[in-house]
């Protein structure tokens, strides 16, 4: 059997992928950063999510800024 790549189907469960939002969480060791409302492609069936490279770059900046502040918990939303 040959595996075919269906970009509109989840590779984990075969469910439909759609545009949506997710929550991104990072454990920094001394604290946690939670970013809500992150744009992502989300599986409607199992909830698996995929974040685009441009969004990932913004998340890296948010995490780096939070690391500098050294808060135990930081919760924010994704800027537009």
Secondary structure, 3 states (H helix, E strand, C coil): CCCCCCCCECCCCCCEEEEEEEEEEEECCCCEEEEEEEEEEEECCCCCEECCHHHHHHHHHHHHHHHHHCCCEEEEECCC
